[in-house]
Amino acid sequence: MSEPGLVVVDTAADDATALAIQQMLAERWAAATGERTTRDADEPGVRMRCYPDLCQLISPAAVNKALPRVSAAASQ
């Protein structure tokens, strides 16, 4: 992301991976978490939505643990 804001994380993986990603995000930022995963017919893995607000860090220590920003050039 080029600047902080509200994002939607849509994860397609197994249940354990989806929950681990959600937990990692919730430990750093204020987040509305999903309670369950869903499966799409004929699609591998599961989906879970989590809404972390990157403007609201949980604690000052979270700044040091935050994920690095991705530049526009790096994401292409």
Backbone bond lengths (Angstrom), bond angles and torsions (degrees), N, CA, C in turn:
res aa  C-N    CA-C-N  psi(-1)  N-CA   C-N-CA  omega(-1)  CA-C   N-CA-C  phi
1 M - - - 1.449 - - 1.517 109.31 -
2 S 1.285 116.32 141.72 1.451 120.11 -179.78 1.520 112.20 -82.75
3 E 1.327 118.42 -23.72 1.454 121.74 176.43 1.524 109.37 -151.67
4 P 1.344 116.75 155.40 1.463 118.94 -177.38 1.525 111.83 -67.17
5 G 1.319 115.64 155.36 1.450 121.39 177.10 1.510 110.45 172.03
6 L 1.300 116.65 -171.90 1.453 122.24 179.41 1.519 108.95 -84.36
7 V 1.338 117.28 128.17 1.464 121.64 -178.93 1.518 110.14 -127.73
8 V 1.303 116.01 160.47 1.456 122.52 173.11 1.520 107.41 -112.06
9 V 1.327 116.34 126.68 1.453 121.17 176.65 1.523 107.01 -104.97
10 D 1.300 116.58 118.28 1.458 122.07 -179.25 1.527 106.72 -114.46
11 T 1.325 117.14 105.69 1.452 122.54 -171.68 1.517 111.28 -102.99
12 A 1.316 117.24 130.57 1.455 121.99 172.99 1.523 107.15 -114.33
13 A 1.315 116.95 107.94 1.470 122.82 -178.19 1.526 107.17 -164.59
14 D 1.323 116.28 -164.37 1.460 118.27 173.26 1.534 108.65 -83.17
15 D 1.339 117.42 169.56 1.467 121.68 -176.67 1.523 111.89 -56.66
16 A 1.323 117.55 -45.84 1.464 121.17 -176.89 1.528 111.23 -62.28
17 T 1.318 117.69 -41.19 1.463 121.18 -179.96 1.520 110.91 -68.33
18 A 1.327 117.13 -44.42 1.459 120.83 179.11 1.522 110.72 -59.75
19 L 1.334 117.76 -44.24 1.461 121.05 179.74 1.528 111.92 -68.06
20 A 1.330 117.50 -35.81 1.470 121.25 178.39 1.529 111.07 -65.93
21 I 1.316 117.69 -42.03 1.461 121.13 177.75 1.518 110.20 -63.37
22 Q 1.318 116.41 -45.33 1.455 120.86 179.04 1.535 111.01 -60.67
23 Q 1.324 117.48 -43.65 1.460 121.97 179.84 1.528 110.89 -62.58
24 M 1.339 117.10 -43.08 1.455 121.25 179.14 1.523 111.40 -59.92
25 L 1.318 116.71 -43.62 1.458 120.38 179.07 1.524 111.55 -67.06
26 A 1.334 117.59 -41.54 1.459 121.78 -178.28 1.524 112.45 -68.34
27 E 1.329 118.06 -24.11 1.461 120.87 177.06 1.521 112.09 -73.69
28 R 1.317 117.80 -19.07 1.459 121.83 -176.02 1.519 113.50 -106.23
29 W 1.322 116.93 -40.22 1.456 121.58 -175.33 1.528 110.70 -127.87
30 A 1.327 115.46 156.38 1.456 120.39 172.10 1.530 106.75 -59.30
31 A 1.317 117.98 131.87 1.461 119.80 -175.35 1.517 111.52 -146.80
32 A 1.317 115.61 138.18 1.453 121.66 167.71 1.520 105.42 -89.12
33 T 1.324 116.56 115.20 1.461 120.40 -173.75 1.518 111.79 -99.05
34 G 1.321 115.25 154.72 1.453 121.72 175.68 1.521 109.87 -85.25
35 E 1.304 116.95 151.11 1.466 121.01 -179.29 1.523 112.78 -98.81
36 R 1.332 117.06 -13.70 1.460 119.13 -177.42 1.513 109.66 -152.61
37 T 1.309 115.11 163.19 1.460 121.13 174.32 1.516 108.58 -101.21
38 T 1.312 115.93 161.95 1.464 121.06 175.67 1.517 108.22 -125.90
39 R 1.309 115.14 159.17 1.466 121.45 177.57 1.522 108.26 -123.42
40 D 1.320 115.00 136.19 1.460 120.63 175.85 1.525 108.54 -97.83
41 A 1.309 116.49 136.74 1.462 120.78 179.26 1.523 110.16 -57.74
42 D 1.313 115.96 135.66 1.462 123.48 178.18 1.529 114.29 63.93
43 E 1.344 118.16 16.77 1.464 122.32 176.49 1.526 108.92 -118.35
44 P 1.319 117.45 139.64 1.469 119.16 178.84 1.529 111.45 -74.41
45 G 1.321 116.56 153.30 1.462 121.99 173.16 1.513 113.86 74.86
46 V 1.326 114.30 -163.77 1.458 122.11 -177.87 1.519 109.24 -129.45
47 R 1.341 115.62 169.26 1.463 121.52 177.94 1.526 108.59 -127.80
48 M 1.324 115.48 142.89 1.461 120.97 175.61 1.519 107.26 -146.77
49 R 1.304 116.55 139.01 1.461 120.30 178.12 1.513 109.68 -109.62
50 C 1.307 114.18 138.29 1.456 123.34 179.68 1.527 105.91 -140.17
51 Y 1.303 117.63 138.49 1.453 121.34 -176.20 1.532 110.51 -117.03
52 P 1.341 118.45 85.67 1.461 120.13 177.38 1.527 110.72 -81.92
53 D 1.322 116.75 135.79 1.459 122.35 176.98 1.518 107.38 -97.03
54 L 1.311 117.95 102.20 1.450 122.84 -175.24 1.522 113.23 -68.52
55 C 1.331 117.12 -6.57 1.466 120.38 176.53 1.522 111.10 -87.77
56 Q 1.326 118.49 -13.94 1.460 121.95 -175.73 1.519 111.02 -118.03
57 L 1.333 116.07 87.28 1.458 120.49 176.38 1.519 109.87 -69.60
58 I 1.312 117.42 145.63 1.455 122.58 179.36 1.520 111.15 -69.08
59 S 1.338 117.84 -40.40 1.462 121.77 -178.94 1.521 109.54 -151.15
60 P 1.349 117.40 159.89 1.468 119.04 176.60 1.523 112.36 -58.21
61 A 1.329 118.31 -33.13 1.465 121.25 179.21 1.527 111.10 -64.72
62 A 1.331 116.97 -24.26 1.461 120.58 -179.13 1.520 111.70 -65.44
63 V 1.335 117.25 -23.28 1.466 120.03 179.31 1.521 110.11 -58.60
64 N 1.320 117.28 -41.59 1.462 121.28 -178.92 1.514 112.99 -71.59
65 K 1.338 117.87 -21.82 1.456 121.90 -178.11 1.527 112.71 -97.60
66 A 1.329 117.18 -8.23 1.449 121.35 -174.73 1.529 111.15 -60.22
67 L 1.302 115.41 150.35 1.459 120.84 178.02 1.521 110.09 -66.68
68 P 1.323 118.68 143.39 1.469 120.27 178.97 1.514 111.22 -67.60
69 R 1.303 115.28 149.53 1.465 119.45 176.71 1.513 110.43 -72.63
70 V 1.315 116.21 148.12 1.457 121.81 178.17 1.516 107.77 -104.91
71 S 1.312 116.91 125.84 1.455 120.34 179.81 1.527 109.35 -75.88
72 A 1.307 115.80 158.60 1.471 120.49 178.82 1.526 110.22 -59.58
73 A 1.328 117.48 -37.99 1.461 121.19 -179.25 1.521 111.22 -66.82
74 A 1.340 117.32 -37.90 1.467 121.12 -178.27 1.517 112.05 -71.66
75 S 1.334 118.12 -26.28 1.459 120.06 -176.47 1.520 112.76 -86.10
76 Q 1.326 117.68 -1.68 1.476 119.82 -179.01 1.503 111.31 -96.91
